[in-house]
Structures are given as structure tokens and as C-alpha cells.
Amino acid sequence: MPKSFSKYFKRILFTAVLTAILFSCSRENGRQANVEELLSQMSLDEKIGQMCQLHGENASHDTAFLHLVRQGWIGSVLNETDPNQINALQKTAIEESRLGIPILFGRDVIHGFKTIFPVNLGLAATFNPELVKKCAEVWASEAFNSGIRWTFAPSLDISYDPRWGRIAETYGEDPYLVTQMGLAVNEGFQQKSKDKPLFVATCAKHFAGYGTVEGGRDYNTVAIPEIELHNTYFIPFKALADAGVNTFMTSFTELNGVPASGDKWLLRNILKETWKFDGFVVSDWGSVREQIDHGYVTNEEEAALKAVIAGVDMEMASTTYRDYLKKLVDEKKVSLALIDDAVRRILTLKKNLGLFESPYVSPPVSLPAKEILLLAKQAAIQSMVLLKNDQNVLPFSENIKSLALIGPMANDKYEQLGTWIFDGDTNLSITPLMAFRAHYGTENIRYVKALSTTRDNSEKAFAEAIHATKQSDAAVVIVGEESILTGEAHSRAHLHLPGAQEKLIEAIAKTGKPLVIVIMTSRPLIIDQISIIASALIYAWHPGSMGGEALLDILRGKVSPSGKLPVSFPITEGQIPIYYRHKKTGRPASYKSWTKLEDIPVRSFQTSIGNTNHYLDIGFEPLYPFGYGLSYTKFEYSNIQVSSSLLNMNETLIVSAILHNKGNVDAEEVTQLYIQDVTASYTRPVKELKGLKRIFLKAGESQKIEFRISSRELAFYDARGKELIEEGLFNVWIGTDSQTKLKTVFQLTKSETSYEN
């Protein structure tokens, strides 16, 4: 990170401390940081108050809300981002409540605060955790500057279903990649060190299985066998718990018949007892009360009882705790020890955040905007995935002097930011039109929006778009989804481009001019026909504030595309769910076994075309596999080796290969390591990602790539969550995506003898 970033963070912390000192009238009890002593002074009402989080936007002017603060009945406030409002509420809590306990202010800071970065799924496409960590440091600094000390990130949901709108908030389909990105975000927000307190607290969400809702419909039923929970969906959550994530958030959904906010097995048995998680658990918005809607409880009192016993320490938005917990304790249905445990966890986080010593928002500190915008641009560049590049249409040569820039996403400062950007500053946005005009000159860019929105079905402006294309050397058509079409409760059954966008593409293609299609969205779409029409195809996701400049640099060839798909792209919705980590099955499909539907002879005998695991009409593979992404150069892998043919338990071996840049362009490649446990006591996936590296090679350069594999990385879980490390044969691949063929093998053994290659 640049030195000026460090100076900037230090300046924020210094001014925060200085401001706290200036509020000299703060009550001494409110400055008390001894959690046990403070807990002993609290009444039951005050304890329950710490377990309550309420939406508090503009609440400093709300008499009823201020009364709750004075009574100590609010532990956390959600969605207030005005520093003056935050200071006013905090002043009331510290000076006018009996014990002066500071409020914890929380906000969804998902992929940026003022400066917006690519959506999470786009960030996952960078396959670059170190870059994502730097991004999170910026999000934290901007949020901290407004008084936010708790974010509801990272999202650790794993999803194979692009119909689900919240796939945009995930880091994809693979537990290893999701884990690496989650760890990076967690560390970036916290920014803690020996001489610096916790910066912004983090929250692992949504626990657990939220990304597998039936039909891709938000809030829907989730049913996952326990063995799959342990071997897939729990993996990133367990890693973040071990890494010191501060809080967990429950899922809106039920899991195997029990709403997550009332699931004692999930929250208390697994999270708090087995994993030894010592932070606190917050419900998602209103999900404690929604146990009634699930049919799990009959009223709000029962909802509060189920949630607190299950292990929900703080209730978000709804008020069942404030309304019923005291009664439940008085009736001895809830023990005081349970309440004390929840409050102790909450107070400990407030102490670790330094809120008792520095509760107030610092005076505004000017942001190093240039460096932040450059980082946002770098993230956008690395997130964009080149899916097709026929006859090396890209990068544009010097012969391309003029461009037709077409489409509803080509010049929209807001829509390119994506979902869940409540605080995003559109004044910071650089659209493709702005960037292209700045480089090529206004007179050489013929811009036609063509459609008023991505959902527009009118073809009235098509003639203008066609004319602009015919007058230009090439066309760049930027299409996709408006941000409102992705995110929470924005599921779609049909995943083709909405409106008349596909018709627009077809009309432009008929001009015969080179056609570059750029898709801005936050989910995989059905693009099989588009991929045929396009000369070149770039998946730009919703790229954030600097999307326009990032796209320009890629199209010009200033940088080579290096993004990789963090999810498999289906050919059609009928394949969903589709993912690379599938099991082999008893009759695995192959191109040899698949007879295409149109090739089946009339009146064929029922079993004459073979019986394997495929669709008659589209086979068994995705349109684009996990990890896929092209470059402007040609990378070639060779000479895969293992340092030993035998790996002993508790030891490590090295897997290596040679990476060659065979083209004439300097570029980065994301090298991926996959393994397969060939035979195990519980069946294992056909491949699993176990390592990734970004490698920069100059044209013609070669480099030896090495990965270390330990026996612990080969572990898996049985149906009860017991970790197993079993002897046996393992396949290992190194390559450019999940369909790589370069493979070798090694044996995991308890033997003391190993043979070097």
C-alpha cells in the first residue's frame, strides 16, 4: 500500500482520539472499558438494550428514539451515516444514559462506500486476494470517516444459481476462492496491529447456506445434507471464525427445516461450542420475528425465546428482544447467564473497537482521491473477463480511429456501480463514454444510447445506432442489467439480456463492422447466442466508479485482460445448478457417450444411445467453465511435476509446472491448482481448487510455478463434521481454468518412506 495511505489512516486515528478528548463532558462510567465490571453494574433492562439494534437514520431528531437511547435500550444503530447525527446520538448515549455505554454504528459497506469498486462477484474474478484486501482498506477508511465502525461484510455465501439476485454479493461458487476473498476483506476492514486498535468490525454472513435457496428465489427454502454443509458451505465460515472475524449474521432462510435465527445446532453447537467463536451473532433484518412467517413459532415471544436460546446475541430491526426477553428471564425460560454471555460478547467488541475511549466521529479528513480511484481502476481492470476474441479484434489497432459506442450501459454513472451502494458518489464515476471521448476525441466517438434502459423493448433508435456503426471503424456495444435487477429479492427466472438488447446486438452485427460486446451485470447471463455473434466479448460485471477508464485501457491494449470466471456460465437456465466441483456419479458423461438430440436415429432402441449423466440437447458442460478467461497473449503450461510421489501425513510436497508466455504481449496469468481425491470413504468432487497465483510474464518469458500442498489441505469431513485425512491416490492439475488437462499424481500415505522424482 502507498505510504500516503498509511499516513492517511494514522491521521484518521489521531483525529478520532483528539475529538474524543475534546468531548470532556463524557461520563466516567461511559469510559469504563472493564467489561466484567460494567456488566456487574447493569440492570436487566440495560443488558437487553445492548442486544437491540434499530434502524436509526435521522434518529437524533426523533424524541421517541432518543428516549430509548437515554434508557440504555439501544446497543447498536443501523444505517446512520451522517457524522453530525452520529455524534449527537453518541453524546446522548454517553452523557444522558445511566452507564454511558457507547452505541455501535453499523452499515452495509459491501464493495465500497463513497468510491465504488466492482461488485463482489467481479472482485472474485480478479483471483487476487491481496488486491481485494487493499480495496477493503479503502472501504473501511471511507466508512470510518463517516463514523461507521461495523460493516456487514464479508458475504461468504456460496452459490451455483445465477437466478438468485444476491449472487452479486458473493465471491462465487468455490469454497477455496470464497475463503481467500473473505479473509482478505476481513483483514482489510480490521487493519489491526500491535500498535493500532480494531478499525472497522466485520461480519461473516449469511450463516448458513443462503446461496442455495430453491429456484434461486430469495428467502426461499434451503435443504443441504449435513455432509455438504461441512465440506462446502461451512468452509469459508470456519476459516473466518478462526481468523478472528468479529461477528456472524444469520441467514434469512430456514436450513433443513429450522430458520437460521432459531437454529441452536447451527449457532450454539457448531459456531460457538465446536468452533469456539467468541464474537457475537446478529440476526439479519427482522429475521427473528420472521420465524413466525416460517411457521416455526406462533408469536413474537416464542420467536425471541427460540432466537436467544439458539445463540442470536443481537436482534436487528425487529423488537422481540426488547418486548419479551425480560419476561422470559422473569419466568425462568431464559437464564440470566445466557443474557450475560450475549452482552459480554457485545461489550467486548465495543471495547476492542476503542469506543469507550474514542466514541465520537473525527472531523472530516480529505481523501487521497487520486490513489483511491487508481486502486478502483486496477480492481476493475483485473475483474474484467475476456470471453472471446476472434481474429485478435482486440486490442484495437492504430487503424481504429473512430468508434460507435452503443447501448444503455455506455454512459450511466449510477448503473455501472451495481447493487448495494447506498452511499456511492456518482460524481466519482467515469463512464465508458467519458473515457472514450477523452482518449479518441468527441468527434471520433459516435454515441447512441439506443435503449432508454436495459429493459426497454423499443427499437425506434436502432436506425440511428446502425448509422453510427456504419460511419465508424468498429462498434462497442455495452449492454447488461441495471443495478436494480440484481441484489436482494431481485431474482430472475429468465437470464437472457432483458428488453430489446439482444435485438440491438443482432442489428449492429449485420453491419459487418468489428463488434465488441461488453456486458455490465452482477450475475452470469445466458449469452450463448451473443457469444456467437460477437467478434469480441468482455464480461465487465458492474465495474464501479472507474469502469469506463478500466474498459478503455483493456480495449486499447494498455493492459491485457486477466480476469477469470468465479462461477460457471450455463448455456441455458435448464442446466442450473451447474458447477465444476460436482461429483463423478456412477455413469459420468463424456463426448464419446453423448449423442446429440438431433443425431438420434428415428425409433432408436431405448438404450442404444448410451446411459450417462448428460442432457440430450446441450450435453454436460457449461458455456464457460469456472476459472476461464482469455488474454491478449498465449500462455502455455508444461512439465508438471511433484517433488515426491509420496506425501506423508503432516508433511508437504511441491507441485510445479512451467508457464510460458508464447505470444508477443506482456501479460498476467492466473495460474490455478486443482486436486482430486480419487477414492475416499465419502465420495469427493472431480476437482477442487487448492491454490492460485497471479504471474506476470513478458512476451517470450517462461517461469517455473510452484505450489505447496500439505496433508491437511487434503482433509474432508464425514456426515457428523469429523475431519478425515485418508491415505490414497490424488490427481493434481496446474493450468488456466478448471478444465485444464495438465495432470500428475501422488500418493498420500502414513509410510515413512518417500521417493523423490
Secondary structure, DSSP 8 states (H G I E B T S, - for coil): --HHHHHHHHHHHHHHHHHHHH-TT--TGGG---HHHHHHH--HHHHHHHTEEEE-TTGGG-HHHHHHHHTT--SEEES---HHHHHHHHHHHHHHSSS----EEEE--SSBSSSB---HHHHHTTT-HHHHHHHHHHHHHHHHHTT--EE---B------TTSGGGGGS--S-HHHHHHHHHHHHHHHH--BTTB---SB-EEEEETTGGG-GGG-TT--B---HHHIIIIITHHHHHHHHHT--EEEE-SSEETTEEGGG-HIIIIIIIIIIS---SEEE--TTTTTTHHHHTS-SSHHHHHHHHHHHT--BEES--HHHHHHHHHHHTTSS-HHHHHHHHHHHHHHHHHTTTTT--S--------HHHHHHHHHHHHHHH-EEEEEGGG--S--TT---EEEESTTSS-TTGGG-SS-TT--GGG---HHHHHHHHH-GGGEEEE--SSSTT----TTHHHHHHHHHTSSEEEEEEE--GGGSSTT---S--S-STTHHHHHHHHHTT-S-EEEEEE-SS----HHHHHH-SEEEE--S--TTHHHHHHHHHHTSS------SS-B-SSGGG-S--TT----SS---TTT---GGGS-TT--TTTT---SSBTTTBSS-SB-TT--B-SS-EEEEEEEESBSEEETT-EEEEEEEEEE-SSS-EEEEEEEEEEE-S-SS---S-EEEEEEEEEE-TT-EEEEEEEEEGGGG-EE-TTS-EE---EEEEEEEESSTT---EEEEEEES-S---B-
